[in-house]
Amino acid sequence: MPPSDQNIDVKPVPRLAITMGDPAGIGPELCLQLLNREDVALRCQPLMFGDPALLRRVSDRLTRERGPQFQLSAPILSWAELQNGEQLDSGPAVIDLTLPETAEIPPGEVSAAAGRAAFHYLDRAIDACLQGFTSAVVTGPLHKEALHAAGYHYPGHTEILAEKTQAEPIVMMLTSPEITCSLVTTHIGYRDVIEELTTERICETIQLTHDAMQRMRGRAPRLTVCGLNPHAGEHGLFGQQEEERIIQPAIDWARERRFEITGPLPPDTAFVPRKREQTDAYICMYHDQGLIPLKALSFDDAVNVTLGLPIVRTSVDHGTAFDIAWQGIAEVNSLVQAVDLAILLQSNPASGS
């Protein structure tokens, strides 16, 4: 005889806070598609933090022009209802964080109103996760100029999350099935990289990347460290011996801890196919050193992860795409991948977190 229903242990799916991002960009249409994905609803409960009225505007346009995948049928809940657990079953929902000034936001335009709204969605999503109402935060794309116009002078999500959660150190990691890169320095100018590059910071990046990849792969990862200068300095011929003075001591530190690690490798050959096959994650010295190969190989399915936070946070690895906003042609793959990685990471928390 089959077992009775009372003997079946059904594990609840994780509840994820998903931010709409800048409302003038492609975030709203990506969220609509995600809310309609039955495969996503089987793996998690997506709670979309945003503006239902604006979502309705985008939905009405795109359902008519593109099809039912853009319908808005999820229930609308207030912030208070989320906190009280009212009407919150296991299905998708929209958390109403409407700001009056977003009512007339047009697509594809930078505005302070859109920047304020995007920050508001993110701020509430972080609160929800810190307070235990959700298991992770998955963020839609922000527009940095709109954020600054609204008075929020942050380079991006990573710095907002670090300040809000009082986390230090943190690391920006970009990952896809094809390639994973962690950044020692992030949103700073090239002339500032040398000043920010320290052995301690590289060690922190190595440690957090090692721990995250072990959680994701279920085994000790293979790490590759990139040099800073052309040809990794050519034994001091280029640069100020940063490879010898700053990078190599961090690699030695990791080897003392029995990490499987190589480098510093010349950046122009570190990402060739054979080396990628031998590498689970790269440690990159500056933003574009990691982002150029990652976006060349995995533009549509890469995910941004913030390591070192007390909460799980993943994100799409693309921008607001104002040029195609509200047209229904943006790919939802990166957002789905970000959701899947958030599910994996929240189910396998870091030791001590």
Summary of the structure (lengths in Angstrom):
residues: 353
radius of gyration: 21.3
end to end distance: 43.0
largest distance: 76.4
contacts: 1223
relative contact order: 0.16
helix: 45%
strand: 16%
